[in-house]
Amino acid sequence: MSIEVVVPHLPESVSDATLINWQKKPGDFVNKNENLVDLETDKVVLEVTALESGILSQILRENGAIVTAGEVLAIIQITSAEESTPVEPVAKSTQTPINNEDDMPLSPSVRRLIHENGLNPNQIRGTGKSGRLTKSDVLEHINNTSFVTVKVTPVTSETVQTSEPVIITPIESLNPSSSIRPEQRVAMTRLRAKVAERLLQAQQNAAMLTTFNEVNMQSVIDLRNQYKDRFEKKHAVKLGFMSFFVKASIEALKHFPAINASIDGSDIIYHGYYDLGIAVSTPRGLIVPVLQDADQLDFAGIEKTIASFGEKARAGTLSYDDLKGGTFTITNGGVFGSMLSTPILNPPQCAILGMHAIKERPVVENGQIVIRPIMYLALSYDHRLVDGREAVQFLVTIKECLESPAHLLLNI
């Protein structure tokens, strides 16, 4: 008896997926619920598992193929492990391999990096739990590689007979007089292509403007320093700055509901809930997981959810439910050292808040020049729906909430 391996139901608004990498070869025995293949969509990487144990008798779609929901990917001949072709026993080694792809499961993001770079996971030392490979382990291994492989075809009679790759030294150590100019052409990932499409859509379809303000972060820093140890001890999560900005943004959105709205054709949709997207940069590109009903979360709930998003993003395990929806977005370029920027809208949302690096600056208080930790804020908005007055007052409200955190605690 045989069964078909099919593309699972894809998330809403996702029409197809790209087959990234087969984890098994024809003739391999697969266990029930074992991952067979990774599929990349515009938003997440999906794993397709075996419904029953058996022999992978046939693969119908190869790596790189574009597939749709319900499409048959492979055929499994149902059988038990005992009925499968016996394998000659292997003498036990006195050394335990650092990483074994069969014994140590790999996350989709790690498997993708290994597949794209033609690496052997057994040659990479894992620093994760129980020696498991992490994405940072693979990236570090790639960065430490001491050579680059490129295909060079100078016009000589020898190249007519061979086209073997030529091993050259790293680009930065090439002789300046060398004629080798290495380059690499790779296909744009689906996520990167989707990001490009949405950014272009935002610029073409919205009357986008940006307004700026600055906030004195001294009160937030003092409050955080005073309670961060007790907060972490009680809630098992660190108290960061993002929870303050989420709370301040919610208060501002309550005062200016148009900024929490969106345009649908000739209609305006005013959202009676606050689903805040938190932009996260990953090796695959920019993704925006969403804090659902953020107004109902306390500081600890916000920090725990954001920490969970970060872990999932690094492991490549964010689900579609983590990414869907969103009425307003916050992006923090300050973690990369950005001083000032104009963030681009995340359609169909009509506004996005940009945070930046905190720097000590001289400011005037009560006629005296003092040094204060200052952060620049930027609010990009769709002028079709949001007036300049509302945008400016929205930022002023956030500024007031952060400079006097009592606004957040007392709901005033």
N, C-alpha and C positions, 0 to 999 in steps of 0.2 A: 504494500500500500504506500502511496506517495501523497504528499501534501504540497501545496504551493506556498511560497514565501512572497507576500504581497506588500506593497507600500501601504502603511497604515493611513488612517484618516488624518489629513493635514489640518493644521489650525485654520481658523477663520481668516479669510483674506489672503491665504497662501495657496497658490494654484499648483505649484510644482516644487520639486526638490532636486538637488544634485547629488548623485551617488558619489560619496567621497572615497570610501575604502572598504573593500571586503576584508573581513577578519578571518575567513576560512577559504580553503581552496576546494575545488571539486574532488570528491573522494574522501574528504575529511569527515570524521565523526563529530557530530554536534550534540550537545546536551540540551534538554528542554530549558527554555528561558535564557540560553546563552546568546550573547550578541553576535549577529552575523555580519551586519553592515551598518555603516553610518551614513545618514542622509543629512545634507545641509539645506536649510530653508533660508528665507530672507531674515529670519529672526533667531532660530535656534538650531542646534544639531540634534537629530533624532536617532535613536538606536532601534534597529529592527531585530527582534529576537526570534529564536526558533520556538514554534508552538509545541513541537514534540521532538523527542530524541531520534536521531537517525543519521543516515549518510547524506551529505550534501552532494547529490548526484549530478546536478546541472546548474550552472549560473547563466541566466538569460540576459542580464544587463551588466555591462562592464563599468569600471571606474570612470567617472566623468559624465555618465549618461544623465540626461534630464528625464525624471520620472514623475508620474502623477499618482494620485490616490487610487488604490485598487490594482495598480499595474503589477504583474507577476515579475518577481526578481530572480527567483531560483526555485528549484524542486528539491525536496527532501524525501528520501526513501526511508520510511519509518522502520527502525530496527533498534535492538538494544545494543548496549556496549559490548556484551558478550558475543553477539552475533556479527559484529563488525570484523573486518580483516584483522587478524592478530598482528601485533607489532612485536618485533624481536626485543627482548629485554635489554636494557642498557645498564652496563655496569655502573654501580654507584660511584659517584665522584667524591673525593675527600674534601672538595671545596664546594660551598654553596654558591651558585651564581648570584650576582648582585641583583639582577632583575631578570625575570623570565616572563615573557608575554602571556604564557599559558597559566603560570602559577600566580602571577601578580596582575590583577586586572588593571587596565589603563583607562583613563577618562577619554571621552571623544576628542577633546582638544589635544591631549598628549598623543593619541594615535594619529591624529591628522598631521601634527608636526613631524612625527617619525616617518609617516608615509611620504609626505611632501619632500623631505630631505633625504630619503633613502637611508635611514639610520637603523642600526641594530640596537634594540633596547637593552640587550645583554651587555653592551659596552658602555652603558651610561649608569653612573651611580645615583641611586635614588635617595633623596633626603626626606621623603614623606614618611608617614606612619608605616612601621614595619618594612622600611626600605622601599616604599612605593615611589614610582616615578612621578614627579610633578612637572608642570609646564616650565617652571623656572629651571629645573634640572636640564631639560632638553634644550632650552634656549641658551643656557650657559655652555652646554656641550657644543652647540653650533657656533657660538661666539668664540670658543677656544680652539676651533678647528684650525689647523696650521696651514691649510692649503685651500685653494679654490680651483674647481674644475671647470674649464671652458673649452669649447670646441673652436679651434683656430684652423683656417684653411688658406694658408699662403699659396700663392700661385707657383707651385713647383711640380715637377714630374712625380715626386714621391706622394703628393697628396691625391693623385689620381688613384693610387693603389690602397690608400688607407685614410680613414677618417676617425681614428681613435682620438678620444679626448686628450688634451694636453694638460698636464699638471703644472700650474704656475704658482708662484709665491703670492702671499696676500697683496692686494692692490696697493696698500700704502707703502709696501717695500719694493715695488717695481722700480727698475732703473728708469729715470726720467726720459731717457732716450729710447726706451722700448716702444715698439710699434703696436704692442698688444693693448687693446682698449676693450676690456671685458664688459659685457652687459648681459642682462638676463630678461627675458620676456616671460611673464607669468599671467595666467588668466585672473581677472579680478574676481574675488570671492563674491558670493551672492550677497553677503551682508554689506560688503563695501559698495557693491553696485546699488543696493537698496538705499544706503545712506546717501550716495551721490544723487540718486533719483529724487529723494525727499528734500534734500537741500536745494536742488535746482527748482523743485516744485515750490518750495517756500519763497524763493527769490522771485519767481515769475508770477505767482498767484497772490501775493500779499503785498500790501503797502507797508513795508517794514521800516520802522524807525527805532532808534536806541536813545534812551535817556540815561544819565549817569548821576551818581551821588556818592558821598563817602560816609563811612560810619566809624566812629570811635569804638574800638573793640575792648577798651579797658574794662568796662563793667562785666562783660561776658567772660573775659579772661580771668578776672578776679574771682567771679562766682564759680567758674570751672575749677580753678586752682584750689579753692576753699573746700569744694565738695567732691572732687573727682575720685579720691581714694575711697570715701564712704559709698559713693555711687557705684563704683566698680565692685566693691565688696558685697554690696546688697544685691545688685542686678547682674553681676558676672559679665559686664560689658563696659567698655570705656566710654566716658562722657566726652563726645567730640563737639565740634562747632556746628556740624550739619543739623543736629536736632534743634538748635536755637534758630537756625535759618528756616527750617521747616515750620516751626511754631510761629515765627514772625510772619512768614509768607501766608500762612492760613489766616492769621488775624487781618492782614492787609487784604486778602481775597474776600473776606467777609465784608469789609468796608467798601470794596470796589468789585462787585460781582461780574462786571463786564470783562474783567481780566481773567475770570475763571470760566468764560464762555467760549463758544466756537461758532464759526459761520458754516452753514450748510445750505449752499445755493443762495437763495434770497432770504433765508431764515436765520435767525440768531438762536442758538441753543444755550440757555442759561442752566448751568449744572448746579444742582442742589447738593452736591457732595464734593469732596476735595481729594482727588487722586493725584498725588504729586509724583512726577517722574524725576528720578535722580540719575543724571547722565554718568555713565561709567565707561572709561576707556579700556579696551581689551586688545590683545594681539590681533583679534579678528576684525576689530573696528569699534566704533562707538555704539553702545547699546544703552537703552534707557529703561531699566526696571522701574516699576510703579509701586509706590506706597498707597495701597488701597485704603480709602477712608482714613486718611492721615490725621484728620481732626479728632478721631476717636482714639488715637494712640498717645500715650504719655511719652516723656523723654526717653525712658528705658525701652519702650516698645519701638520707638523710631530708631534708636541706635542699634537694637538687636536685628531689626529688619534690614537696615542698611548693611550691617556686618554680614548678614546672611547673603545678601545680594553680592557683596564683594567676593565671598568664598565661592559662590556658585559661578560667578563670572570667571574667576581664575581657573576653576575646574571645568568650565564649559558645560555646566549642567542647568543653566537657567531654563525654565520652562516657558511655554507661551503664555501661561496665566500670569507669570511674573512680569511680562512685557506689555500685555494688552491694556488698552485704555489710556488714561492720563488726561488731566484737565489743565495742568500747569507743570512746568519743568524747571529744575534748578541744576545748574552746571557749575562745577568748581574748577576753573582753570588755575586757581592759586596753588593747587598741589603740584603743578608743573612749573611754578614760578611766574605765571602770567601776571602782569601788572594792570593791564587794561585790555579789554577786547569787546567785540560786539557779537554776542551769541546769535545764532540763526534759529528761527522758529522751528518748532517740532510740530508740523501739521497733524491734525486740524486745530491744534491749540493756537491761541492768539497772543501768547506772551511767554517769555522765558527769562529767568533771572540768572545773571552771571556773577559768581563770586571770584575774588582775586586774592593775590598774596597779601598778607598782613605785614606792613612795614612801619617802623617807627619814623614819625615825621614831626616837624615842629608845627604846632598849632597855637592859636591865641585863645586863652580862656581867662575871662575876667580881666582883660587888659594885659595878661602876662603870657609870654611865649613859653610853652611847655612841650615836652616830648610825649606823644601818644601813639599807640598802635593803631594805625589807620588801614582800612580796607576800602578799595573802590568797588562800588556795585554798578552793574549795568542791567537795564531792563530793555530788552528788545520786544516790540509789540506791533500788532497789526493795526495800523492807523484807520483802517476801514471800520473797525469796531471800537477801538480804544482811543479816546481823545488824549492829547498831550497833557491836559490838566490832570486827568485820572492817572496817567502813567507817572507823572512827577509826584503826585500825592501818594501813590502806592509805594514808591521808593521811600518817601519821607516817613510813612507809617512803619515800614520795616526798620528804618534808621532809628526811630523813636523806641521801638520794641527792643532793639538790641542795645541801645545806649542806656535804657532804663528797663532791665528785665522784669521789673515789677509789673509792667504792662502784660507780660505773658503769664505771670503767676496769679495776678489778681483779675485778669480778663477785663482790663480797662483801656 
